[in-house]
């Protein structure tokens, strides 16, 4: 008998390192989504204080605005990215989805702030 250790059989499943970045990215995604609501309310209040907005609401003049589908598209992209960050197991996809989510939220806020400009 030999006292040398026997080699182990290779595992059928690949061994992956633990995902240490995942919980942090999920938390950042939820914080971004949570702060999006008050930021939208603040941007809406700022838009309502403009002279062009008052003229549009009062007299129906200067009501040129951004088409509604752009707002819907930005919100849909932000929501899809939020779901992706929360559900995917791939770190690269999670990082890209977080950037996409925050970018889409920023685009929505920018569109809102430039309404009636």
Helices and strands as residue ranges (DSSP letters): H 22-48, H 51-59, H 68-87, H 91-113
